[in-house]
Amino acid sequence: MNFETEYKLEDVEATRVASDAIDATFRSTTIDLVSAALGGKVLSFSDEWFAGASNLLTPTPPIRQLGKMVYSGAWYDGWETRRHNPELFDYVVIRLGVASGTVEGIEVDTTFFSGNNAPAISVEGVFSSDDAEVISWKGEKGKWEPILGVQECGPSQRFGWKLKVPTTKAFTHVRLNMYPDGGIARFRLFGHAVPVFPEDKEAVFDLAAAQNGGVAIACSDEHFGVISNLILPGRGKDMGDGWETSRSRGKDHVDWAMIRLGTTGTIEKLIVDTAFFRGNFPQKAKVEAIHWTGEGEPGALADGWVDVVEPSKCSADKEHEFDSLLKTESFTHIKLVMIPDGGIKRIRVLGKRST
């Protein structure tokens, strides 16, 4: 398909990622920079006649309600535009949920869109402090730079691409282009937050927050809720947007989640929040930390983990605040341990940057 006769877009080398490998490829090393849960927001779009563009940023997988009809037609959990678009593409402009971010990969999910799916997409980005200016470009070139060139899609499937070279430039906004029209259920932009840290090195802030560059990298189990939820802003909306493990039956069982801090820092206080977890909060929780200088990420049993919060009793639906046991040592990672299992909504690691 040739969609670039009127709008030239530089090619960007990228490798296709199989549908069943997208999560394993990106989820433990990057965050979804445009997720609504992180604060990503749709600023403008060319059209959303059949289904709203804001659905693209929903953090949960798309759903289907067969037979449900609304004014515009069949109900779809995604973004769907009118037929017969006279322009080269439909578009949606999104402001990232972080101050800015670099990009490693893209996912476009057309699940449940079949016969009305997007035939192809491209992604562009810009660094700008002016939302109004970015919106004013509409479907024109403006100051957009290519992140991913035109890539073909298909019906009812997850499509992923990993950039051969992650972007070195950070972006504040992206534009998802859909050629020429149709439907997309979800859009993910995998990368790394480029936060704005306080200039004052004595300032205390959340070292683990995704908006500050924190990444949830590994865990023992995430049967009911994923560990990336632990470092999202706010206290969430229900039990579904926290971290929850299976019920354990073995003796001395514990579950754990490991988080790479956004910057090396000293830890003053920690908050373990069990919001909405009322019959399934852990009996106890503890937090360990490590200053890791080895290759890759530390293992759960690596030498060097030390307690910054000793095993402490938990309660339902509560923010548990703990003073760090080691306030002068610098750390790169923390490990949240549930004893024996259960659910935790958020963890906050309040400290000062060391670098």
ZAMARGU-4260 file (C-alpha; in steps of 0.2 Angstrom, whole numbers, plus 5000, padded with zeros to 4 digits):
<rodrens>
0) 5000/5000/5000 | 5006/5017/4996 | 4999/5031/5007 | 5013/5043/5006 | 5011/5051/4989
5) 5005/5068/4997 | 5013/5067/5014 | 5031/5061/5015 | 5036/5053/5030 | 5054/5047/5033
10) 5056/5029/5036 | 5062/5023/5053 | 5070/5006/5055 | 5059/4995/5066 | 5057/4976/5069
15) 5039/4968/5070 | 5035/4960/5087 | 5024/4945/5087 | 5007/4948/5096 | 5011/4936/5110
20) 5028/4943/5113 | 5023/4962/5115 | 5021/4961/5134 | 5037/4951/5136 | 5047/4963/5125
25) 5042/4979/5133 | 5033/4978/5150 | 5048/4974/5161 | 5059/4987/5154 | 5048/5002/5149
30) 5032/5010/5153 | 5017/5015/5142 | 5020/5034/5140 | 5002/5038/5134 | 4992/5027/5146
35) 4977/5036/5153 | 4982/5029/5170 | 4998/5038/5169 | 4990/5054/5164 | 4990/5053/5145
40) 4977/5063/5136 | 4969/5065/5119 | 4970/5083/5114 | 4962/5083/5097 | 4957/5071/5083
45) 4951/5072/5065 | 4935/5062/5068 | 4928/5050/5081 | 4910/5047/5074 | 4908/5028/5078
50) 4919/5027/5094 | 4929/5039/5105 | 4948/5043/5103 | 4950/5043/5122 | 4947/5024/5122
55) 4964/5022/5114 | 4973/5026/5130 | 4963/5014/5141 | 4975/5004/5151 | 4965/4988/5151
60) 4962/4976/5136 | 4948/4980/5124 | 4931/4972/5127 | 4916/4967/5116 | 4898/4969/5119
65) 4890/4960/5104 | 4873/4967/5099 | 4875/4983/5109 | 4870/4997/5098 | 4871/5016/5100
70) 4866/5031/5090 | 4881/5030/5078 | 4879/5011/5076 | 4887/4996/5084 | 4897/5000/5100
75) 4915/4997/5100 | 4929/4999/5113 | 4941/5009/5103 | 4943/5023/5091 | 4933/5022/5075
80) 4931/5036/5062 | 4918/5038/5047 | 4920/5029/5031 | 4927/5037/5015 | 4939/5049/5023
85) 4944/5062/5009 | 4961/5066/5018 | 4976/5054/5017 | 4974/5049/5035 | 4963/5052/5051
90) 4973/5057/5066 | 4973/5059/5085 | 4985/5070/5095 | 4990/5064/5112 | 5000/5073/5126
95) 5011/5060/5135 | 5007/5056/5154 | 5025/5061/5159 | 5034/5077/5157 | 5043/5070/5141
100) 5049/5053/5136 | 5060/5043/5124 | 5052/5029/5113 | 5057/5011/5111 | 5042/5003/5104
105) 5024/5005/5098 | 5008/4994/5099 | 4992/4996/5089 | 4979/4984/5094 | 4964/4981/5082
110) 4955/4968/5093 | 4937/4966/5088 | 4939/4978/5073 | 4937/4967/5058 | 4930/4974/5042
115) 4932/4991/5049 | 4950/4990/5056 | 4964/5003/5051 | 4973/4996/5036 | 4989/5005/5041
120) 4997/5018/5054 | 5011/5029/5057 | 5017/5039/5073 | 5025/5056/5074 | 5031/5066/5089
125) 5036/5083/5095 | 5043/5092/5110 | 5033/5107/5114 | 5027/5117/5129 | 5012/5124/5119
130) 4997/5112/5117 | 4987/5125/5107 | 5001/5126/5094 | 5002/5107/5092 | 4983/5106/5090
135) 4983/5119/5077 | 4994/5108/5065 | 4979/5096/5063 | 4983/5084/5049 | 4997/5095/5042
140) 5016/5093/5044 | 5019/5106/5057 | 5034/5102/5067 | 5031/5083/5069 | 5045/5071/5067
145) 5044/5053/5062 | 5044/5040/5076 | 5037/5025/5066 | 5035/5026/5047 | 5019/5019/5038
150) 5016/5001/5044 | 5002/4989/5038 | 4989/4983/5051 | 4975/4970/5050 | 4959/4964/5058
155) 4957/4960/5076 | 4975/4958/5082 | 4989/4966/5092 | 5003/4974/5081 | 5020/4978/5089
160) 5035/4986/5082 | 5052/4989/5091 | 5063/5003/5085 | 5080/4997/5079 | 5087/5013/5088
165) 5077/5020/5102 | 5074/5039/5101 | 5087/5050/5109 | 5076/5065/5108 | 5062/5066/5121
170) 5044/5070/5115 | 5030/5078/5124 | 5016/5074/5111 | 5013/5061/5098 | 5001/5060/5083
175) 4994/5043/5078 | 4989/5043/5060 | 4977/5030/5053 | 4977/5027/5034 | 4964/5031/5028
180) 4951/5028/5041 | 4944/5014/5052 | 4946/5008/5069 | 4959/5005/5082 | 4956/4998/5100
185) 4971/5003/5109 | 4988/5012/5106 | 5003/5010/5117 | 5019/5020/5116 | 5033/5010/5126
190) 5048/5020/5132 | 5056/5029/5146 | 5050/5045/5156 | 5062/5060/5155 | 5057/5068/5171
195) 5061/5085/5178 | 5069/5082/5194 | 5070/5096/5208 | 5085/5106/5206 | 5087/5106/5225
200) 5095/5090/5230 | 5087/5091/5247 | 5070/5091/5240 | 5060/5075/5244 | 5050/5067/5230
205) 5043/5049/5225 | 5059/5040/5218 | 5048/5026/5212 | 5034/5035/5202 | 5032/5030/5184
210) 5031/5049/5180 | 5049/5051/5188 | 5056/5037/5178 | 5052/5022/5189 | 5050/5005/5181
215) 5042/4989/5188 | 5054/4976/5181 | 5050/4959/5189 | 5038/4950/5201 | 5034/4933/5208
220) 5016/4933/5202 | 5003/4945/5195 | 4988/4934/5193 | 4975/4947/5196 | 4984/4964/5194
225) 5000/4969/5186 | 5015/4977/5196 | 5016/4992/5184 | 5000/4998/5193 | 5011/5000/5209
230) 5019/5016/5203 | 5005/5025/5195 | 4999/5042/5201 | 4984/5043/5213 | 4975/5030/5223
235) 4966/5022/5208 | 4948/5019/5205 | 4945/5001/5211 | 4953/4985/5216 | 4957/4981/5197
240) 4971/4994/5196 | 4983/4988/5209 | 4995/4973/5211 | 4986/4957/5217 | 4993/4939/5217
245) 4985/4922/5218 | 4981/4914/5234 | 4996/4904/5241 | 4994/4888/5250 | 5012/4883/5254
250) 5021/4886/5270 | 5032/4902/5272 | 5026/4909/5255 | 5029/4927/5250 | 5026/4937/5234
255) 5037/4951/5229 | 5038/4965/5216 | 5054/4974/5210 | 5055/4992/5205 | 5070/5001/5197
260) 5070/5019/5204 | 5069/5034/5192 | 5086/5040/5199 | 5098/5034/5213 | 5093/5041/5229
265) 5092/5040/5248 | 5075/5035/5256 | 5066/5045/5269 | 5049/5037/5270 | 5039/5023/5261
270) 5020/5022/5259 | 5012/5005/5256 | 4994/5008/5250 | 4981/4995/5251 | 4967/5006/5244
275) 4951/4995/5239 | 4959/4979/5245 | 4948/4975/5260 | 4947/4956/5261 | 4963/4952/5252
280) 4976/4964/5258 | 4993/4955/5264 | 4995/4950/5282 | 5011/4959/5282 | 5023/4969/5270
285) 5041/4973/5270 | 5052/4983/5258 | 5070/4979/5254 | 5082/4990/5244 | 5099/4988/5234
290) 5112/4999/5226 | 5115/4989/5211 | 5131/4991/5200 | 5131/4975/5191 | 5125/4971/5173
295) 5107/4971/5169 | 5094/4971/5184 | 5097/4963/5201 | 5089/4946/5204 | 5077/4944/5218
300) 5090/4934/5228 | 5105/4944/5223 | 5118/4949/5237 | 5115/4966/5243 | 5097/4967/5247
305) 5094/4976/5264 | 5078/4979/5274 | 5072/4997/5273 | 5055/4992/5281 | 5054/4977/5292
310) 5039/4965/5291 | 5025/4976/5296 | 5006/4972/5299 | 4994/4978/5285 | 4976/4984/5286
315) 4962/4985/5274 | 4960/5000/5262 | 4974/5011/5271 | 4990/5020/5267 | 5003/5013/5278
320) 5018/5025/5281 | 5035/5019/5287 | 5051/5028/5291 | 5066/5021/5281 | 5078/5011/5292
325) 5092/5017/5281 | 5091/5035/5277 | 5109/5039/5273 | 5112/5025/5260 | 5109/5027/5242
330) 5099/5014/5232 | 5094/5010/5214 | 5080/4997/5217 | 5067/4992/5229 | 5058/4976/5232
335) 5041/4976/5239 | 5037/4959/5248 | 5019/4953/5253 | 5018/4941/5267 | 5011/4929/5262
340) 5001/4936/5247 | 4986/4947/5243 | 4984/4964/5235 | 4993/4982/5236 | 4987/4997/5226
345) 5003/5008/5227 | 5020/5010/5234 | 5028/5027/5236 | 5047/5029/5239 | 5050/5046/5246
350) 5068/5052/5246 | 5081/5063/5239 | 5091/5061/5223 | 5109/5056/5225 | 5115/5062/5207
</rodrens>
